[in-house]
Amino acid sequence: MEQDDPGEALSELRERRLGALELLQAAAGSGLVAYIAWALLLQPGFRRVPLRLQVPYVGASERQVEHVLSLLRGRPGKTVDLGSGDGRIVLAAHKCGLRPAVGYELNPWLVGLARLHAWRAGCAGSVCYLREDLWKVSLRDCHNVSVFLAPSVLPLLEDKLRAELPAGARVVSGRFPLPTWQPVAVMGEGLDRVWAYDVHSGGPNGQASPEPSSASVPGAPRSQVG
Ligand SMILES: C[S@@+](CC[C@H](N)C(=O)[O-])C[C@H]1O[C@@H](n2cnc3c(N)ncnc32)[C@H](O)[C@@H]1O
């Protein structure tokens, strides 16, 4: 609308500028709060992890946890969750008899939370949550591996799993499939979907080599890793 009185127009313009400035300040303020929350709660532990390998915390859904357990239940050997978050998968694995169950997690707040959940569930002394960088832990004695990580890091993870896992190990990947491995089973839909992969035999350099699976899930397509 046209303004006839230049004085009125000027004061209206000032008011509008003030409004915009307040908005800008509010946005900057909330950005700062978000940054502080990120730096204090999510960033600790990740300082030495390259940015491209940093995966934020998102808890597995209840269904997702159920599918992971369905694909691992009854298997012997050590079970690990790489990037265990608040420990829900490790705790559920321990409760369904997968022992020992170990979670590796870099974020100390999440490690603490996981331990608290374990304590509240009466499993404090029996499940293990370690503040470790998943890229640095050895997987040579791990027979059941659960991962729920970002697609961007999965190619590198494939290399690590291929190099370190013993023959007979099973990997279950939540929400995102491993990019080049062939699953032996897939469970669930959409965000709850989980893929299972079997490692068949370790070569001289620990490389998984393509051999028929002896531990494939009934009804699933036979396939192998490597
Ligand atoms: C998508 S969340 C999954 C959490 C949990 N596995 C679950 O399913 O509920 C990924 C987790 O991996 C952790 N993480 C990311 N990079 C890591 C690293 N290099 N070492 C250990 N943990 C890591 C994150 O802190 C986060 O808790």
The ligand as an SDF file (V2000), in Angstrom:
LIG
                    3D

 27 29  0  0  0  0  0  0  0  0999 V2000
   22.4710  -44.8640   13.5240 C   0  0  0  0  0  0  0  0  0  0  0  0
   23.1280  -44.9890   15.1560 S   0  0  0  0  0  0  0  0  0  0  0  0
   22.7070  -46.6750   15.5530 C   0  0  0  0  0  0  0  0  0  0  0  0
   22.6730  -46.9250   17.0490 C   0  0  0  0  0  0  0  0  0  0  0  0
   22.3750  -48.3680   17.4600 C   0  0  0  0  0  0  0  0  0  0  0  0
   23.2400  -49.3190   16.7740 N   0  0  0  0  0  0  0  0  0  0  0  0
   20.9470  -48.7320   17.1860 C   0  0  0  0  0  0  0  0  0  0  0  0
   20.7160  -49.4750   16.2120 O   0  0  0  0  0  0  0  0  0  0  0  0
   20.0600  -48.2620   17.9140 O   0  0  0  0  0  0  0  0  0  0  0  0
   24.8700  -45.0640   14.7900 C   0  0  0  0  0  0  0  0  0  0  0  0
   25.7290  -45.0090   16.0380 C   0  0  0  0  0  0  0  0  0  0  0  0
   27.0760  -45.2200   15.6620 O   0  0  0  0  0  0  0  0  0  0  0  0
   27.8900  -44.4250   16.4820 C   0  0  0  0  0  0  0  0  0  0  0  0
   29.1510  -44.2440   15.7850 N   0  0  0  0  0  0  0  0  0  0  0  0
   29.3670  -43.5700   14.6510 C   0  0  0  0  0  0  0  0  0  0  0  0
   30.6530  -43.6390   14.2830 N   0  0  0  0  0  0  0  0  0  0  0  0
   31.2760  -44.3940   15.2280 C   0  0  0  0  0  0  0  0  0  0  0  0
   32.6130  -44.8260   15.4040 C   0  0  0  0  0  0  0  0  0  0  0  0
   33.5790  -44.4950   14.5500 N   0  0  0  0  0  0  0  0  0  0  0  0
   32.8950  -45.6150   16.4500 N   0  0  0  0  0  0  0  0  0  0  0  0
   31.9200  -45.9610   17.3410 C   0  0  0  0  0  0  0  0  0  0  0  0
   30.6440  -45.5620   17.2380 N   0  0  0  0  0  0  0  0  0  0  0  0
   30.3200  -44.7930   16.1900 C   0  0  0  0  0  0  0  0  0  0  0  0
   27.0920  -43.1340   16.6370 C   0  0  0  0  0  0  0  0  0  0  0  0
   27.4900  -42.3900   17.7820 O   0  0  0  0  0  0  0  0  0  0  0  0
   25.6860  -43.6810   16.7670 C   0  0  0  0  0  0  0  0  0  0  0  0
   25.3580  -43.9070   18.1020 O   0  0  0  0  0  0  0  0  0  0  0  0
  1  2  1  0
  2  3  1  0
  2 10  1  0
  3  4  1  0
  4  5  1  0
  5  6  1  0
  5  7  1  0
  7  8  2  0
  7  9  1  0
 10 11  1  0
 11 12  1  0
 11 26  1  0
 12 13  1  0
 13 14  1  0
 13 24  1  0
 14 15  1  0
 14 23  1  0
 15 16  2  0
 16 17  1  0
 17 18  1  0
 17 23  2  0
 18 19  1  0
 18 20  2  0
 20 21  1  0
 21 22  2  0
 22 23  1  0
 24 25  1  0
 24 26  1  0
 26 27  1  0
M  CHG  2   2   1   9  -1
M  END
$$$$
